Amino acid sequence: MQRREFISKSLKSTAGLFAVSVLPLGLAACGSKEKTMDTSTMASLGPLAKLESGEFPKKVQYNVKIKDAWTTQDLDGFVYVNKQEDGSLIIMSPTCTHLGCTAGDAEVSSQEKGVRYFCKCHGGEYDEFGKNVSGPPPRPLDTFESVIQDGEVYISVLSPVKREA
Ligand code: FES
């Protein structure tokens, strides 16, 4: 996937002007319909204003209860969020695209060389935007599309978006 496509799927910084948005700002501004969405099975990443502020990249924790007909899953997890050149946010899964271990923070010495996330299982390395830069991971970290409702940012944690290498 090209960087441009990747950006278009990410959260735009001013999309919070709309009650609900799953579209980049430009598209959302054209399609002026506001709608409500059931976010009860989505994970909240907190207020947009808070997500957009502070240091980047950042780690954001979530907890979500996902119900189906018979069971309720209580999931705790986290995502990585970074601000891109155009001001939009990218929300990334920490799940390594090699075999599914969790990619954590790289050592400071590696970060100085552009490696932001490191997967200990087999030495996978990713940059601050989740691009795979070394080791066995075949593609960048997956991302999440976001929904903004009443100023809160939500993601569907069971529906990450794959990016191409
Ligand atoms: S599972 Fe991450 S490098 Fe293999």
Backbone and ligand atoms as CSV (ligand in chain L), in Angstrom:
chain,resi,resn,atom,element,x,y,z
A,1,MET,N,N,0.847,-1.179,0.000
A,1,MET,CA,C,0.000,0.000,0.000
A,1,MET,C,C,0.894,1.244,0.000
A,2,GLN,N,N,0.552,2.184,-0.813
A,2,GLN,CA,C,1.334,3.408,-0.899
A,2,GLN,C,C,1.085,4.266,0.335
A,3,ARG,N,N,2.046,5.114,0.646
A,3,ARG,CA,C,1.932,5.982,1.822
A,3,ARG,C,C,0.668,6.835,1.760
A,4,ARG,N,N,0.314,7.259,0.542
A,4,ARG,CA,C,-0.846,8.124,0.393
A,4,ARG,C,C,-2.135,7.404,0.800
A,5,GLU,N,N,-2.251,6.135,0.345
A,5,GLU,CA,C,-3.432,5.362,0.707
A,5,GLU,C,C,-3.479,5.156,2.210
A,6,PHE,N,N,-2.277,4.918,2.729
A,6,PHE,CA,C,-2.135,4.629,4.144
A,6,PHE,C,C,-2.566,5.849,4.967
A,7,ILE,N,N,-2.193,7.002,4.471
A,7,ILE,CA,C,-2.572,8.224,5.170
A,7,ILE,C,C,-4.075,8.414,5.100
A,8,SER,N,N,-4.640,8.086,3.953
A,8,SER,CA,C,-6.075,8.334,3.789
A,8,SER,C,C,-6.909,7.492,4.724
A,9,LYS,N,N,-6.331,6.384,5.192
A,9,LYS,CA,C,-7.084,5.522,6.094
A,9,LYS,C,C,-6.892,5.908,7.546
A,10,SER,N,N,-6.080,6.849,7.746
A,10,SER,CA,C,-5.792,7.203,9.131
A,10,SER,C,C,-6.672,8.348,9.610
A,11,LEU,N,N,-6.545,8.581,10.845
A,11,LEU,CA,C,-7.347,9.601,11.485
A,11,LEU,C,C,-6.867,10.988,11.145
A,12,LYS,N,N,-7.720,11.856,10.703
A,12,LYS,CA,C,-7.353,13.237,10.433
A,12,LYS,C,C,-7.550,14.048,11.705
A,13,SER,N,N,-6.632,14.954,11.900
A,13,SER,CA,C,-6.603,15.651,13.178
A,13,SER,C,C,-7.827,16.509,13.452
A,14,THR,N,N,-8.488,17.000,12.442
A,14,THR,CA,C,-9.636,17.855,12.715
A,14,THR,C,C,-10.956,17.140,12.477
A,15,ALA,N,N,-10.913,15.855,12.316
A,15,ALA,CA,C,-12.147,15.122,12.064
A,15,ALA,C,C,-13.081,15.159,13.262
A,16,GLY,N,N,-12.572,15.575,14.398
A,16,GLY,CA,C,-13.403,15.658,15.582
A,16,GLY,C,C,-14.512,16.687,15.461
A,17,LEU,N,N,-14.497,17.495,14.413
A,17,LEU,CA,C,-15.567,18.448,14.193
A,17,LEU,C,C,-16.874,17.751,13.887
A,18,PHE,N,N,-16.779,16.511,13.475
A,18,PHE,CA,C,-17.969,15.764,13.099
A,18,PHE,C,C,-18.345,14.800,14.216
A,19,ALA,N,N,-19.624,14.617,14.364
A,19,ALA,CA,C,-20.083,13.729,15.427
A,19,ALA,C,C,-19.529,12.327,15.218
A,20,VAL,N,N,-19.519,11.854,13.999
A,20,VAL,CA,C,-19.001,10.536,13.681
A,20,VAL,C,C,-18.234,10.668,12.382
A,21,SER,N,N,-17.079,10.095,12.336
A,21,SER,CA,C,-16.344,10.136,11.088
A,21,SER,C,C,-15.526,8.890,10.926
A,22,VAL,N,N,-15.643,8.237,9.810
A,22,VAL,CA,C,-14.732,7.153,9.473
A,22,VAL,C,C,-13.965,7.557,8.224
A,23,LEU,N,N,-14.116,8.813,7.831
A,23,LEU,CA,C,-13.504,9.283,6.599
A,23,LEU,C,C,-12.417,10.296,6.900
A,24,PRO,N,N,-11.449,10.392,5.982
A,24,PRO,CA,C,-10.488,11.480,6.115
A,24,PRO,C,C,-11.220,12.805,6.044
A,25,LEU,N,N,-10.592,13.836,6.579
A,25,LEU,CA,C,-11.237,15.135,6.681
A,25,LEU,C,C,-11.824,15.627,5.371
A,26,GLY,N,N,-11.044,15.578,4.288
A,26,GLY,CA,C,-11.518,16.101,3.013
A,26,GLY,C,C,-12.804,15.441,2.578
A,27,LEU,N,N,-12.859,14.134,2.700
A,27,LEU,CA,C,-14.051,13.397,2.299
A,27,LEU,C,C,-15.198,13.647,3.261
A,28,ALA,N,N,-14.874,13.709,4.528
A,28,ALA,CA,C,-15.924,13.933,5.523
A,28,ALA,C,C,-16.566,15.296,5.317
A,29,ALA,N,N,-15.753,16.271,4.929
A,29,ALA,CA,C,-16.280,17.613,4.737
A,29,ALA,C,C,-17.246,17.647,3.554
A,30,CYS,N,N,-16.984,16.824,2.541
A,30,CYS,CA,C,-17.868,16.793,1.374
A,30,CYS,C,C,-19.152,16.043,1.696
A,31,GLY,N,N,-19.017,14.895,2.339
A,31,GLY,CA,C,-20.200,14.117,2.697
A,31,GLY,C,C,-20.653,14.581,4.060
A,32,SER,N,N,-21.554,15.514,4.102
A,32,SER,CA,C,-21.843,16.208,5.345
A,32,SER,C,C,-22.815,15.472,6.269
A,33,LYS,N,N,-23.215,14.254,5.900
A,33,LYS,CA,C,-24.162,13.539,6.750
A,33,LYS,C,C,-23.523,13.142,8.073
A,34,GLU,N,N,-24.203,13.441,9.108
A,34,GLU,CA,C,-23.761,12.968,10.401
A,34,GLU,C,C,-24.616,11.772,10.745
A,35,LYS,N,N,-24.006,10.778,11.328
A,35,LYS,CA,C,-24.767,9.602,11.698
A,35,LYS,C,C,-24.241,9.084,13.013
A,36,THR,N,N,-25.021,8.290,13.656
A,36,THR,CA,C,-24.552,7.695,14.888
A,36,THR,C,C,-24.167,6.261,14.597
A,37,MET,N,N,-23.263,5.760,15.370
A,37,MET,CA,C,-22.764,4.416,15.149
A,37,MET,C,C,-22.717,3.703,16.483
A,38,ASP,N,N,-22.977,2.405,16.445
A,38,ASP,CA,C,-22.904,1.630,17.675
A,38,ASP,C,C,-21.440,1.361,17.992
A,39,THR,N,N,-20.940,1.991,19.020
A,39,THR,CA,C,-19.535,1.819,19.401
A,39,THR,C,C,-19.395,0.883,20.602
A,40,SER,N,N,-20.489,0.196,20.955
A,40,SER,CA,C,-20.470,-0.608,22.177
A,40,SER,C,C,-19.472,-1.768,22.115
A,41,THR,N,N,-19.111,-2.212,20.925
A,41,THR,CA,C,-18.130,-3.302,20.833
A,41,THR,C,C,-16.780,-2.789,20.331
A,42,MET,N,N,-16.637,-1.488,20.329
A,42,MET,CA,C,-15.374,-0.903,19.886
A,42,MET,C,C,-14.582,-0.434,21.098
A,43,ALA,N,N,-13.270,-0.361,20.931
A,43,ALA,CA,C,-12.414,0.102,22.024
A,43,ALA,C,C,-12.262,1.604,21.943
A,44,SER,N,N,-12.433,2.246,23.073
A,44,SER,CA,C,-12.208,3.687,23.134
A,44,SER,C,C,-10.734,3.968,23.393
A,45,LEU,N,N,-10.210,4.901,22.623
A,45,LEU,CA,C,-8.833,5.358,22.860
A,45,LEU,C,C,-8.837,6.690,23.595
A,46,GLY,N,N,-10.027,7.107,24.037
A,46,GLY,CA,C,-10.136,8.333,24.801
A,46,GLY,C,C,-10.453,9.538,23.933
A,47,PRO,N,N,-10.451,10.712,24.540
A,47,PRO,CA,C,-10.803,11.934,23.812
A,47,PRO,C,C,-9.805,12.233,22.687
A,48,LEU,N,N,-10.341,12.684,21.568
A,48,LEU,CA,C,-9.497,13.039,20.424
A,48,LEU,C,C,-8.471,14.098,20.812
A,49,ALA,N,N,-8.916,15.097,21.580
A,49,ALA,CA,C,-8.003,16.184,21.945
A,49,ALA,C,C,-6.789,15.655,22.710
A,50,LYS,N,N,-7.018,14.666,23.544
A,50,LYS,CA,C,-5.911,14.094,24.315
A,50,LYS,C,C,-5.021,13.244,23.414
A,51,LEU,N,N,-5.661,12.491,22.516
A,51,LEU,CA,C,-4.893,11.628,21.622
A,51,LEU,C,C,-3.983,12.445,20.716
A,52,GLU,N,N,-4.447,13.616,20.334
A,52,GLU,CA,C,-3.689,14.462,19.415
A,52,GLU,C,C,-2.560,15.237,20.094
A,53,SER,N,N,-2.564,15.265,21.397
A,53,SER,CA,C,-1.569,16.082,22.097
A,53,SER,C,C,-0.483,15.217,22.729
A,54,GLY,N,N,0.551,15.874,23.178
A,54,GLY,CA,C,1.627,15.166,23.859
A,54,GLY,C,C,2.687,14.673,22.898
A,55,GLU,N,N,3.460,13.749,23.394
A,55,GLU,CA,C,4.596,13.240,22.630
A,55,GLU,C,C,4.177,12.113,21.699
A,56,PHE,N,N,4.877,12.016,20.587
A,56,PHE,CA,C,4.645,10.944,19.629
A,56,PHE,C,C,5.966,10.276,19.299
A,57,PRO,N,N,5.925,8.994,18.959
A,57,PRO,CA,C,4.766,8.118,19.013
A,57,PRO,C,C,4.405,7.809,20.459
A,58,LYS,N,N,3.176,7.398,20.667
A,58,LYS,CA,C,2.716,7.077,22.014
A,58,LYS,C,C,2.031,5.718,22.035
A,59,LYS,N,N,1.973,5.183,23.232
A,59,LYS,CA,C,1.304,3.901,23.454
A,59,LYS,C,C,-0.009,4.206,24.156
A,60,VAL,N,N,-1.115,3.682,23.653
A,60,VAL,CA,C,-2.427,3.972,24.236
A,60,VAL,C,C,-3.107,2.650,24.608
A,61,GLN,N,N,-3.431,2.525,25.874
A,61,GLN,CA,C,-4.085,1.312,26.378
A,61,GLN,C,C,-5.579,1.357,26.111
A,62,TYR,N,N,-6.184,0.182,25.999
A,62,TYR,CA,C,-7.640,0.127,25.900
A,62,TYR,C,C,-8.160,-1.106,26.621
A,63,ASN,N,N,-9.431,-1.057,26.910
A,63,ASN,CA,C,-10.165,-2.224,27.430
A,63,ASN,C,C,-11.499,-2.228,26.725
A,64,VAL,N,N,-11.905,-3.384,26.256
A,64,VAL,CA,C,-13.185,-3.466,25.559
A,64,VAL,C,C,-13.865,-4.798,25.871
A,65,LYS,N,N,-15.176,-4.743,25.996
A,65,LYS,CA,C,-15.964,-5.961,26.178
A,65,LYS,C,C,-16.675,-6.221,24.858
A,66,ILE,N,N,-16.398,-7.378,24.271
A,66,ILE,CA,C,-16.998,-7.717,22.986
A,66,ILE,C,C,-17.948,-8.885,23.199
A,67,LYS,N,N,-19.235,-8.624,22.958
A,67,LYS,CA,C,-20.265,-9.640,23.194
A,67,LYS,C,C,-20.681,-10.274,21.884
A,68,ASP,N,N,-20.873,-11.611,21.923
A,68,ASP,CA,C,-21.572,-12.242,20.815
A,68,ASP,C,C,-22.764,-12.942,21.442
A,69,ALA,N,N,-23.371,-13.848,20.726
A,69,ALA,CA,C,-24.611,-14.460,21.225
A,69,ALA,C,C,-24.425,-15.198,22.545
A,70,TRP,N,N,-23.239,-15.781,22.758
A,70,TRP,CA,C,-23.058,-16.630,23.926
A,70,TRP,C,C,-22.033,-16.140,24.934
A,71,THR,N,N,-21.080,-15.424,24.477
A,71,THR,CA,C,-19.987,-15.056,25.372
A,71,THR,C,C,-19.659,-13.565,25.314
A,72,THR,N,N,-18.924,-13.160,26.318
A,72,THR,CA,C,-18.396,-11.799,26.327
A,72,THR,C,C,-16.888,-11.882,26.520
A,73,GLN,N,N,-16.165,-11.306,25.600
A,73,GLN,CA,C,-14.710,-11.254,25.726
A,73,GLN,C,C,-14.323,-9.924,26.353
A,74,ASP,N,N,-13.468,-9.985,27.342
A,74,ASP,CA,C,-12.959,-8.776,27.977
A,74,ASP,C,C,-11.506,-8.623,27.534
A,75,LEU,N,N,-11.258,-7.703,26.646
A,75,LEU,CA,C,-9.927,-7.574,26.060
A,75,LEU,C,C,-9.210,-6.328,26.559
A,76,ASP,N,N,-8.004,-6.553,27.053
A,76,ASP,CA,C,-7.115,-5.440,27.377
A,76,ASP,C,C,-6.020,-5.435,26.327
A,77,GLY,N,N,-5.667,-4.278,25.871
A,77,GLY,CA,C,-4.606,-4.205,24.880
A,77,GLY,C,C,-4.104,-2.793,24.726
A,78,PHE,N,N,-3.309,-2.609,23.718
A,78,PHE,CA,C,-2.805,-1.266,23.448
A,78,PHE,C,C,-2.491,-1.120,21.967
A,79,VAL,N,N,-2.371,0.111,21.554
A,79,VAL,CA,C,-1.985,0.435,20.185
A,79,VAL,C,C,-0.871,1.477,20.255
A,80,TYR,N,N,-0.184,1.616,19.165
A,80,TYR,CA,C,0.789,2.701,19.020
A,80,TYR,C,C,0.156,3.768,18.139
A,81,VAL,N,N,0.337,5.016,18.521
A,81,VAL,CA,C,-0.222,6.132,17.762
A,81,VAL,C,C,0.909,7.091,17.420
A,82,ASN,N,N,0.944,7.482,16.165
A,82,ASN,CA,C,1.960,8.461,15.778
A,82,ASN,C,C,1.320,9.526,14.897
A,83,LYS,N,N,1.930,10.691,14.912
A,83,LYS,CA,C,1.444,11.801,14.083
A,83,LYS,C,C,2.286,11.848,12.819
A,84,GLN,N,N,1.577,11.923,11.679
A,84,GLN,CA,C,2.266,11.938,10.394
A,84,GLN,C,C,2.565,13.374,9.957
A,85,GLU,N,N,3.318,13.478,8.870
A,85,GLU,CA,C,3.744,14.802,8.388
A,85,GLU,C,C,2.577,15.735,8.143
A,86,ASP,N,N,1.454,15.201,7.669
A,86,ASP,CA,C,0.299,16.054,7.355
A,86,ASP,C,C,-0.576,16.317,8.585
A,87,GLY,N,N,-0.139,15.866,9.738
A,87,GLY,CA,C,-0.876,16.115,10.972
A,87,GLY,C,C,-1.868,15.032,11.331
A,88,SER,N,N,-2.092,14.097,10.408
A,88,SER,CA,C,-3.031,13.019,10.714
A,88,SER,C,C,-2.366,12.012,11.645
A,89,LEU,N,N,-3.192,11.256,12.331
A,89,LEU,CA,C,-2.686,10.241,13.243
A,89,LEU,C,C,-2.777,8.871,12.606
A,90,ILE,N,N,-1.794,8.057,12.884
A,90,ILE,CA,C,-1.852,6.669,12.458
A,90,ILE,C,C,-1.917,5.814,13.713
A,91,ILE,N,N,-2.863,4.877,13.709
A,91,ILE,CA,C,-3.078,4.001,14.862
A,91,ILE,C,C,-2.625,2.600,14.460
A,92,MET,N,N,-1.658,2.086,15.174
A,92,MET,CA,C,-1.020,0.824,14.772
A,92,MET,C,C,-1.184,-0.285,15.808
A,93,SER,N,N,-1.373,-1.476,15.301
A,93,SER,CA,C,-1.398,-2.658,16.159
A,93,SER,C,C,0.033,-3.006,16.555
A,94,PRO,N,N,0.242,-3.481,17.798
A,94,PRO,CA,C,1.589,-3.908,18.187
A,94,PRO,C,C,1.886,-5.349,17.771
A,95,THR,N,N,0.930,-6.007,17.134
A,95,THR,CA,C,1.109,-7.416,16.776
A,95,THR,C,C,2.061,-7.553,15.593
A,96,CYS,N,N,3.147,-8.241,15.831
A,96,CYS,CA,C,4.167,-8.419,14.800
A,96,CYS,C,C,3.565,-9.164,13.607
A,97,THR,N,N,3.905,-8.689,12.420
A,97,THR,CA,C,3.333,-9.287,11.212
A,97,THR,C,C,4.074,-10.543,10.770
A,98,HIS,N,N,5.077,-10.955,11.540
A,98,HIS,CA,C,5.750,-12.219,11.213
A,98,HIS,C,C,4.891,-13.369,11.735
A,99,LEU,N,N,4.932,-13.607,13.037
A,99,LEU,CA,C,4.159,-14.718,13.592
A,99,LEU,C,C,3.300,-14.308,14.779
A,100,GLY,N,N,3.087,-13.022,14.954
A,100,GLY,CA,C,2.088,-12.589,15.925
A,100,GLY,C,C,2.544,-12.280,17.328
A,101,CYS,N,N,3.827,-12.243,17.577
A,101,CYS,CA,C,4.279,-11.789,18.902
A,101,CYS,C,C,3.977,-10.287,19.030
A,102,THR,N,N,4.196,-9.763,20.214
A,102,THR,CA,C,3.960,-8.331,20.420
A,102,THR,C,C,5.262,-7.552,20.248
A,103,ALA,N,N,5.216,-6.566,19.378
A,103,ALA,CA,C,6.394,-5.717,19.174
A,103,ALA,C,C,6.391,-4.627,20.244
A,104,GLY,N,N,7.504,-4.505,20.931
A,104,GLY,CA,C,7.630,-3.496,21.988
A,104,GLY,C,C,8.593,-2.395,21.573
A,105,ASP,N,N,8.906,-1.534,22.533
A,105,ASP,CA,C,9.847,-0.454,22.254
A,105,ASP,C,C,11.236,-1.024,21.982
A,106,ALA,N,N,11.890,-0.472,20.992
A,106,ALA,CA,C,13.267,-0.870,20.710
A,106,ALA,C,C,14.188,-0.204,21.734
A,107,GLU,N,N,15.365,-0.751,21.877
A,107,GLU,CA,C,16.383,-0.133,22.738
A,107,GLU,C,C,16.663,1.287,22.240
A,108,VAL,N,N,17.060,2.155,23.162
A,108,VAL,CA,C,17.346,3.542,22.791
A,108,VAL,C,C,18.406,3.617,21.695
A,109,SER,N,N,19.415,2.758,21.797
A,109,SER,CA,C,20.473,2.779,20.775
A,109,SER,C,C,19.914,2.436,19.400
A,110,SER,N,N,18.920,1.564,19.354
A,110,SER,CA,C,18.292,1.218,18.067
A,110,SER,C,C,17.390,2.358,17.610
A,111,GLN,N,N,16.709,2.991,18.579
A,111,GLN,CA,C,15.825,4.108,18.214
A,111,GLN,C,C,16.621,5.228,17.553
A,112,GLU,N,N,17.836,5.416,18.005
A,112,GLU,CA,C,18.686,6.447,17.395
A,112,GLU,C,C,19.015,6.116,15.943
A,113,LYS,N,N,18.843,4.837,15.591
A,113,LYS,CA,C,19.102,4.416,14.201
A,113,LYS,C,C,17.805,4.246,13.422
A,114,GLY,N,N,16.693,4.713,14.002
A,114,GLY,CA,C,15.424,4.676,13.259
A,114,GLY,C,C,14.556,3.462,13.512
A,115,VAL,N,N,14.981,2.599,14.424
A,115,VAL,CA,C,14.158,1.430,14.756
A,115,VAL,C,C,13.361,1.772,16.009
A,116,ARG,N,N,12.045,1.887,15.903
A,116,ARG,CA,C,11.222,2.307,17.036
A,116,ARG,C,C,10.613,1.139,17.789
A,117,TYR,N,N,10.248,0.090,17.046
A,117,TYR,CA,C,9.613,-1.075,17.681
A,117,TYR,C,C,10.408,-2.323,17.331
A,118,PHE,N,N,10.477,-3.202,18.323
A,118,PHE,CA,C,11.292,-4.401,18.169
A,118,PHE,C,C,10.508,-5.622,18.635
A,119,CYS,N,N,10.528,-6.658,17.840
A,119,CYS,CA,C,9.876,-7.914,18.225
A,119,CYS,C,C,10.953,-8.895,18.653
A,120,LYS,N,N,10.900,-9.275,19.928
A,120,LYS,CA,C,11.944,-10.123,20.496
A,120,LYS,C,C,11.920,-11.549,19.956
A,121,CYS,N,N,10.758,-11.978,19.450
A,121,CYS,CA,C,10.652,-13.389,19.056
A,121,CYS,C,C,11.698,-13.787,18.022
A,122,HIS,N,N,11.821,-13.007,16.968
A,122,HIS,CA,C,12.791,-13.344,15.916
A,122,HIS,C,C,13.548,-12.119,15.423
A,123,GLY,N,N,13.520,-11.057,16.198
A,123,GLY,CA,C,14.318,-9.881,15.835
A,123,GLY,C,C,13.700,-8.951,14.799
A,124,GLY,N,N,12.389,-8.933,14.704
A,124,GLY,CA,C,11.732,-8.034,13.750
A,124,GLY,C,C,11.859,-6.584,14.185
A,125,GLU,N,N,12.104,-5.705,13.232
A,125,GLU,CA,C,12.262,-4.277,13.546
A,125,GLU,C,C,11.327,-3.426,12.692
A,126,TYR,N,N,10.782,-2.402,13.322
A,126,TYR,CA,C,9.847,-1.490,12.658
A,126,TYR,C,C,10.244,-0.052,12.975
A,127,ASP,N,N,9.939,0.848,12.049
A,127,ASP,CA,C,10.211,2.254,12.340
A,127,ASP,C,C,9.025,2.875,13.100
A,128,GLU,N,N,9.064,4.169,13.318
A,128,GLU,CA,C,8.044,4.822,14.154
A,128,GLU,C,C,6.651,4.841,13.512
A,129,PHE,N,N,6.577,4.552,12.220
A,129,PHE,CA,C,5.280,4.475,11.556
A,129,PHE,C,C,4.878,3.023,11.297
A,130,GLY,N,N,5.622,2.112,11.928
A,130,GLY,CA,C,5.283,0.705,11.831
A,130,GLY,C,C,5.785,0.020,10.584
A,131,LYS,N,N,6.606,0.699,9.833
A,131,LYS,CA,C,7.144,0.075,8.623
A,131,LYS,C,C,8.210,-0.937,9.027
A,132,ASN,N,N,8.115,-2.124,8.463
A,132,ASN,CA,C,9.116,-3.152,8.760
A,132,ASN,C,C,10.439,-2.753,8.105
A,133,VAL,N,N,11.484,-2.673,8.910
A,133,VAL,CA,C,12.769,-2.224,8.375
A,133,VAL,C,C,13.858,-3.289,8.432
A,134,SER,N,N,13.641,-4.336,9.240
A,134,SER,CA,C,14.648,-5.389,9.297
A,134,SER,C,C,14.057,-6.635,9.951
A,135,GLY,N,N,14.657,-7.780,9.631
A,135,GLY,CA,C,14.204,-9.024,10.228
A,135,GLY,C,C,13.102,-9.669,9.402
A,136,PRO,N,N,12.475,-10.703,9.967
A,136,PRO,CA,C,11.519,-11.489,9.188
A,136,PRO,C,C,10.125,-10.901,8.926
A,137,PRO,N,N,9.674,-9.844,9.617
A,137,PRO,CA,C,8.305,-9.377,9.330
A,137,PRO,C,C,8.132,-9.041,7.844
A,138,PRO,N,N,7.094,-9.574,7.227
A,138,PRO,CA,C,6.909,-9.389,5.786
A,138,PRO,C,C,6.232,-8.079,5.388
A,139,ARG,N,N,5.664,-7.393,6.363
A,139,ARG,CA,C,4.944,-6.151,6.023
A,139,ARG,C,C,4.854,-5.263,7.266
A,140,PRO,N,N,4.434,-4.010,7.080
A,140,PRO,CA,C,4.316,-3.091,8.230
A,140,PRO,C,C,3.282,-3.572,9.253
A,141,LEU,N,N,3.335,-2.981,10.419
A,141,LEU,CA,C,2.318,-3.247,11.444
A,141,LEU,C,C,0.951,-2.879,10.884
A,142,ASP,N,N,-0.047,-3.672,11.245
A,142,ASP,CA,C,-1.419,-3.363,10.819
A,142,ASP,C,C,-1.875,-2.053,11.457
A,143,THR,N,N,-2.879,-1.462,10.847
A,143,THR,CA,C,-3.418,-0.209,11.381
A,143,THR,C,C,-4.904,-0.393,11.720
A,144,PHE,N,N,-5.464,0.595,12.371
A,144,PHE,CA,C,-6.898,0.588,12.666
A,144,PHE,C,C,-7.537,1.844,12.110
A,145,GLU,N,N,-8.659,1.678,11.456
A,145,GLU,CA,C,-9.452,2.836,11.080
A,145,GLU,C,C,-10.175,3.292,12.338
A,146,SER,N,N,-10.488,4.553,12.376
A,146,SER,CA,C,-11.080,5.085,13.599
A,146,SER,C,C,-12.456,5.692,13.342
A,147,VAL,N,N,-13.204,5.749,14.411
A,147,VAL,CA,C,-14.500,6.412,14.410
A,147,VAL,C,C,-14.454,7.432,15.538
A,148,ILE,N,N,-14.936,8.620,15.246
A,148,ILE,CA,C,-14.977,9.644,16.290
A,148,ILE,C,C,-16.433,9.919,16.612
A,149,GLN,N,N,-16.773,9.728,17.856
A,149,GLN,CA,C,-18.153,9.989,18.266
A,149,GLN,C,C,-18.139,10.775,19.568
A,150,ASP,N,N,-18.801,11.897,19.550
A,150,ASP,CA,C,-18.850,12.761,20.738
A,150,ASP,C,C,-17.459,13.048,21.284
A,151,GLY,N,N,-16.532,13.265,20.363
A,151,GLY,CA,C,-15.179,13.642,20.777
A,151,GLY,C,C,-14.293,12.495,21.210
A,152,GLU,N,N,-14.832,11.267,21.202
A,152,GLU,CA,C,-14.045,10.097,21.599
A,152,GLU,C,C,-13.626,9.322,20.358
A,153,VAL,N,N,-12.450,8.745,20.419
A,153,VAL,CA,C,-11.937,7.967,19.296
A,153,VAL,C,C,-12.121,6.483,19.593
A,154,TYR,N,N,-12.708,5.774,18.637
A,154,TYR,CA,C,-12.963,4.337,18.788
A,154,TYR,C,C,-12.314,3.564,17.653
A,155,ILE,N,N,-11.890,2.333,17.974
A,155,ILE,CA,C,-11.396,1.431,16.933
A,155,ILE,C,C,-12.019,0.054,17.130
A,156,SER,N,N,-12.097,-0.689,16.049
A,156,SER,CA,C,-12.537,-2.086,16.125
A,156,SER,C,C,-11.289,-2.940,16.249
A,157,VAL,N,N,-11.004,-3.402,17.447
A,157,VAL,CA,C,-9.724,-4.089,17.668
A,157,VAL,C,C,-9.647,-5.432,16.957
A,158,LEU,N,N,-10.790,-5.998,16.599
A,158,LEU,CA,C,-10.766,-7.285,15.890
A,158,LEU,C,C,-10.693,-7.109,14.376
A,159,SER,N,N,-10.584,-5.878,13.928
A,159,SER,CA,C,-10.556,-5.635,12.472
A,159,SER,C,C,-9.367,-4.743,12.059
A,160,PRO,N,N,-8.154,-5.246,12.314
A,160,PRO,CA,C,-6.995,-4.457,11.854
A,160,PRO,C,C,-6.916,-4.452,10.333
A,161,VAL,N,N,-6.299,-3.417,9.819
A,161,VAL,CA,C,-6.146,-3.273,8.360
A,161,VAL,C,C,-4.704,-3.615,7.986
A,162,LYS,N,N,-4.568,-4.582,7.083
A,162,LYS,CA,C,-3.225,-4.966,6.645
A,162,LYS,C,C,-2.665,-3.941,5.678
A,163,ARG,N,N,-1.388,-3.691,5.812
A,163,ARG,CA,C,-0.696,-2.845,4.838
A,163,ARG,C,C,0.251,-3.720,4.046
A,164,GLU,N,N,0.461,-3.341,2.831
A,164,GLU,CA,C,1.381,-4.115,1.999
A,164,GLU,C,C,2.817,-3.685,2.271
A,165,ALA,N,N,3.725,-4.568,1.981
A,165,ALA,CA,C,5.149,-4.289,2.213
A,165,ALA,C,C,5.624,-3.133,1.358
L,1,FES,S1,S,6.964,-12.969,15.507
L,1,FES,FE1,FE,7.939,-11.020,15.418
L,1,FES,S2,S,9.779,-11.391,14.359
L,1,FES,FE2,FE,8.812,-13.313,14.396
